[in-house]
Amino acid sequence: MSEDRKTYDDHSNDMTYENEASRDLSPMVQISLREYDKLKDRAKYITDKDMIACIDKIEELVRALRKHIVRTDLD
């Protein structure tokens, strides 16, 4: 009896996953070639506001460091 119950439980469990194997799991969308080209061109630039703020801060710090650089020959 317990063996029959185990087989039935396994079958019920398997049935809960029957639609998952046939589902398309790829995260794909369809866009026009024009939209794709725009996205490719946009990917060449930094647009994240936080990253731009970090770059600006780095630029500011580099400018401050350059004031202290003295280029002389030590020969």
C-alpha distances in whole Angstrom, upper triangle without the diagonal:
4,5,5,6,9,10,11,12,14,16,17,18,20,21,23,25,26,30,31,31,33,35,39,39,43,45,48,50,53,57,60,62,64,62,61,64,65,62,63,66,65,63,66,67,66,65,63,65,64,65,68,69,68,70,73,73,73,76,78,77,78,81,82,81,84,87,86,87,90,90,93,94,94,96
4,5,5,6,9,10,10,12,14,15,16,18,20,21,23,25,28,29,29,32,34,37,37,40,43,45,48,51,55,58,60,62,60,58,62,63,59,60,64,63,60,63,64,63,62,60,62,61,62,65,66,65,67,70,70,70,73,74,74,75,78,78,78,80,83,83,83,86,87,90,90,90,92
4,5,5,6,9,10,11,12,14,15,17,18,20,22,23,26,27,27,30,32,35,35,39,41,44,47,49,53,56,58,61,58,57,60,61,58,59,62,61,59,62,63,62,62,60,62,61,61,64,65,64,66,69,69,69,72,74,73,74,77,78,77,80,83,82,82,86,86,89,89,89,91
4,5,5,6,9,10,11,12,14,15,17,19,21,21,25,26,26,28,31,34,34,38,40,43,45,48,52,55,57,60,57,56,60,60,57,58,62,61,59,62,63,62,61,59,62,61,61,65,66,65,67,70,70,70,72,74,74,75,78,79,78,81,83,83,83,87,87,90,90,91,93
4,5,5,6,9,10,10,12,14,15,17,19,20,24,24,25,28,29,33,33,37,39,42,44,47,50,54,56,58,56,55,58,59,56,57,60,59,57,60,61,60,59,57,59,58,59,62,63,62,64,67,67,67,70,72,71,73,76,76,76,78,81,81,81,85,85,88,89,89,91
4,5,5,6,9,10,10,12,14,16,17,19,22,23,23,26,28,31,31,34,37,39,42,45,49,52,54,56,54,52,56,57,53,54,58,57,54,58,59,57,57,55,57,56,56,60,61,60,62,65,64,64,67,69,69,70,73,74,73,75,78,78,78,82,82,85,85,85,88
4,5,5,6,9,10,10,12,15,16,17,20,21,21,24,26,29,29,33,36,38,41,43,47,50,52,55,53,51,55,55,52,53,57,56,54,57,58,57,57,55,57,56,57,60,61,60,62,65,65,65,68,70,69,70,73,74,74,76,79,79,79,82,82,85,86,86,88
4,5,5,6,9,10,11,13,15,15,19,20,21,23,25,28,29,32,35,37,40,42,46,49,51,54,52,50,54,55,52,53,56,55,53,57,58,57,56,54,56,56,56,59,61,60,62,65,65,65,68,70,69,70,73,74,74,76,79,79,79,83,83,86,87,87,89
4,5,5,6,9,10,11,13,15,18,19,20,22,24,27,27,31,33,36,38,41,44,48,50,52,50,48,52,53,50,51,54,53,51,54,55,54,53,51,53,52,53,56,57,57,59,62,61,62,65,66,66,67,70,71,71,73,76,76,76,79,80,83,84,84,86
4,5,5,6,9,10,11,13,16,17,17,20,22,25,25,28,31,33,36,39,42,46,48,50,48,46,50,51,48,49,52,51,49,52,53,52,51,50,52,51,52,55,56,55,57,60,60,60,63,65,64,65,68,69,69,71,74,74,74,77,78,81,81,82,84
4,5,5,6,9,10,11,14,15,16,18,20,24,24,28,30,32,35,38,41,44,46,49,47,45,49,50,47,48,52,51,49,52,53,52,52,50,53,52,52,56,57,56,58,61,61,61,64,66,66,67,70,71,70,72,75,76,75,79,79,82,83,83,85
4,5,5,7,9,10,13,15,16,18,19,23,23,27,29,32,34,37,40,44,46,48,46,45,48,49,46,47,51,50,48,51,52,51,50,48,51,50,51,54,55,55,57,59,60,60,63,64,64,65,68,69,69,71,74,74,75,78,78,81,82,83,85
4,5,5,7,9,12,13,14,17,18,21,21,25,27,29,32,35,38,42,44,46,44,42,46,47,44,45,48,47,45,48,49,48,47,46,48,47,48,51,52,51,53,56,56,56,59,61,61,62,65,66,66,68,71,71,71,74,75,78,79,79,82
4,5,6,7,10,11,11,14,16,19,19,23,25,28,30,33,37,40,42,44,42,41,44,45,42,43,47,46,44,47,48,47,47,45,48,47,47,51,52,51,53,56,56,56,59,61,61,62,65,66,66,68,71,71,71,74,74,77,78,79,81
4,5,5,8,10,11,13,15,18,19,23,25,27,29,32,35,39,41,44,41,40,44,44,42,43,47,45,44,47,48,48,47,45,48,47,48,51,52,52,54,57,57,57,60,62,62,63,66,67,67,69,72,72,72,75,76,79,80,80,83
4,6,8,9,11,13,13,17,17,21,23,25,27,30,34,37,39,42,39,38,42,42,39,41,44,43,41,45,46,45,44,42,45,44,45,48,49,49,51,53,54,54,57,59,59,60,63,64,64,66,69,69,69,73,73,76,77,78,80
4,6,5,7,10,11,14,14,18,20,22,25,28,31,35,37,39,37,35,39,40,37,38,42,40,39,42,43,43,42,40,43,42,43,46,47,47,48,51,52,52,54,57,57,58,60,62,62,63,66,67,67,70,70,74,74,75,77
4,6,6,8,10,13,14,18,20,22,25,27,31,34,36,39,37,35,39,40,37,38,42,41,39,43,44,44,43,42,45,44,45,48,49,49,50,53,54,54,56,59,59,60,62,64,64,65,68,69,69,72,72,75,76,77,79
4,6,6,6,10,12,15,17,19,21,24,27,30,33,35,33,32,36,37,34,35,39,38,37,40,41,41,40,39,42,42,42,45,47,47,48,51,52,52,54,56,57,57,60,62,62,63,66,67,67,70,70,74,75,76,78
4,6,5,9,9,13,15,17,20,22,26,29,31,34,32,30,34,35,32,33,37,36,34,37,39,38,37,36,39,39,39,42,44,44,45,48,49,49,51,53,53,54,57,58,58,60,63,64,63,67,67,70,71,72,74
4,6,8,9,12,16,17,20,23,26,29,31,34,32,30,34,35,32,33,37,36,34,38,39,39,39,38,41,41,40,43,45,45,46,49,50,50,52,54,54,55,58,59,59,61,64,64,64,67,67,70,71,72,74
4,7,9,12,15,16,18,20,24,27,29,32,30,29,32,33,31,32,36,35,34,37,39,39,38,38,41,41,41,43,46,45,46,49,50,50,52,55,55,56,58,60,60,61,64,65,65,68,68,71,72,73,75
4,6,9,12,13,15,18,21,24,26,29,27,26,29,30,28,29,33,32,31,34,36,36,35,34,37,38,37,40,42,42,43,46,47,47,49,52,52,53,55,57,57,58,61,62,62,65,65,69,70,71,73
4,6,8,9,12,14,18,21,23,26,24,22,26,27,24,25,29,29,27,31,32,33,32,32,35,35,35,37,40,40,40,43,45,44,46,49,50,50,52,54,54,56,59,60,59,63,62,66,67,68,70
4,6,9,12,15,18,22,23,26,23,22,25,26,23,24,28,27,25,29,30,30,30,29,32,32,32,35,37,36,37,40,42,41,43,46,46,47,49,51,51,53,56,57,56,59,59,63,64,65,67
4,6,9,12,15,19,20,22,20,18,22,23,20,21,24,24,22,25,27,27,27,27,30,30,30,32,35,34,35,38,39,39,41,44,44,44,47,49,49,50,53,54,54,57,57,60,61,62,64
4,7,10,13,17,18,20,17,16,19,20,17,18,22,21,19,23,24,24,23,23,26,27,27,29,31,31,32,35,36,36,38,41,41,42,44,46,46,47,51,52,51,55,55,58,59,61,63
4,7,10,13,15,17,15,13,17,18,15,16,20,19,18,22,23,24,23,24,27,28,28,29,32,32,33,35,37,37,39,41,42,42,45,47,47,48,51,52,52,55,55,58,60,61,63
4,7,10,12,14,12,11,15,16,14,15,19,18,18,21,23,24,23,23,27,28,28,29,32,33,33,35,37,38,39,41,43,43,45,47,48,48,51,53,52,56,56,59,60,62,64
4,7,9,12,10,10,13,14,13,15,18,18,18,22,23,25,24,25,28,30,29,30,34,34,34,36,39,39,40,42,44,44,46,48,49,49,52,54,54,57,56,60,61,63,65
4,7,8,6,7,10,11,10,12,15,15,16,19,21,22,21,23,26,28,28,28,32,33,32,34,37,37,38,40,42,42,44,46,47,47,50,52,52,55,54,58,59,61,64
4,5,5,6,9,10,11,12,14,15,17,19,21,23,22,25,28,30,29,30,33,34,33,35,38,38,38,41,43,43,44,47,48,48,51,53,52,55,55,58,59,62,64
4,5,5,6,9,10,10,12,14,15,17,20,22,22,24,28,30,29,29,32,33,32,34,37,37,37,40,42,41,42,46,46,46,49,51,50,53,52,55,57,59,61
4,5,5,6,9,10,11,12,14,16,18,21,20,23,26,29,27,27,31,32,31,32,36,36,35,38,40,40,41,44,45,44,47,49,49,51,51,54,56,58,60
4,5,5,6,9,10,10,12,15,16,18,18,20,23,26,25,25,28,29,28,30,33,33,33,36,38,38,39,42,43,43,46,48,47,50,50,53,55,57,59
4,5,5,6,9,10,11,13,15,18,17,20,23,25,24,24,28,29,28,30,33,32,32,35,37,37,38,41,42,42,45,47,46,49,48,52,53,55,57
4,5,5,6,9,10,11,14,17,17,20,23,25,24,24,27,28,27,29,32,31,31,34,36,35,36,40,40,40,43,45,44,47,46,50,51,53,55
4,5,5,6,9,10,12,14,14,17,20,23,21,21,24,26,24,26,29,29,29,32,34,33,34,38,38,38,41,43,42,45,45,49,50,53,55
4,5,5,6,9,10,13,12,15,18,20,19,19,23,24,23,25,28,28,28,30,32,32,33,36,37,37,40,42,41,44,44,48,49,51,54
4,5,5,7,10,13,13,16,19,21,19,20,23,24,22,25,27,27,27,30,32,31,33,36,36,36,39,41,40,43,42,46,47,49,51
4,5,6,8,11,12,15,18,21,19,18,22,23,21,23,26,25,25,28,30,29,30,34,34,34,37,39,38,41,40,44,45,48,50
4,5,6,8,9,12,15,17,15,15,19,20,18,20,23,23,23,26,28,27,29,32,32,32,35,37,37,40,40,43,45,47,50
4,5,8,9,11,15,16,14,15,18,19,17,20,22,22,22,25,27,26,28,31,31,31,34,36,36,39,38,42,43,46,48
4,7,9,12,15,17,14,14,18,18,16,18,21,20,20,23,25,24,25,29,29,29,32,34,33,36,35,39,40,42,45
4,6,9,12,14,11,11,14,15,13,15,18,18,17,20,22,22,23,26,27,27,29,32,31,34,34,38,39,42,44
4,6,8,10,8,7,11,11,10,12,15,15,15,18,20,20,21,24,25,25,28,30,30,33,33,37,39,41,44
4,6,9,8,7,11,12,12,13,16,17,17,19,21,22,23,25,27,27,30,32,32,35,36,40,42,44,47
4,6,5,6,9,10,11,12,14,16,17,18,20,21,23,25,26,27,29,31,32,35,36,40,42,44,47
4,5,5,6,9,10,10,12,14,15,17,19,20,21,23,24,26,28,30,31,34,35,39,42,43,47
4,5,5,6,9,10,11,12,14,15,17,18,20,21,23,25,27,28,29,33,34,38,40,42,45
4,5,5,6,9,10,11,12,14,15,16,18,20,21,23,25,27,27,31,32,35,38,39,42
4,5,5,6,9,10,10,12,14,15,17,19,20,21,23,25,26,29,31,34,37,39,42
4,5,5,6,9,10,11,12,14,15,17,19,20,22,24,25,29,30,34,37,38,41
4,5,5,6,9,10,11,12,14,15,17,18,21,22,23,27,28,32,34,36,39
4,5,5,6,9,10,10,12,14,15,16,19,21,21,25,26,29,32,34,37
4,5,5,6,9,10,11,13,14,15,17,20,20,24,25,29,32,34,37
4,5,5,6,9,10,11,12,14,16,18,19,23,25,28,31,32,36
4,5,5,6,9,10,10,12,15,16,17,20,22,26,28,29,33
4,5,5,6,9,10,11,13,15,16,19,20,24,27,29,32
4,6,5,6,9,10,11,14,15,19,21,24,27,29,32
4,5,5,6,9,10,12,13,17,19,22,25,27,30
4,5,5,6,9,10,11,14,16,20,22,24,27
4,5,5,7,9,10,14,16,19,22,24,28
4,6,6,7,10,13,16,19,22,24,27
4,5,6,7,11,13,16,19,21,24
4,5,5,9,11,14,17,19,23
4,6,8,11,14,18,20,23
4,6,10,13,16,17,21
4,6,10,13,14,18
4,6,10,11,15
4,7,9,12
4,6,9
4,6
4
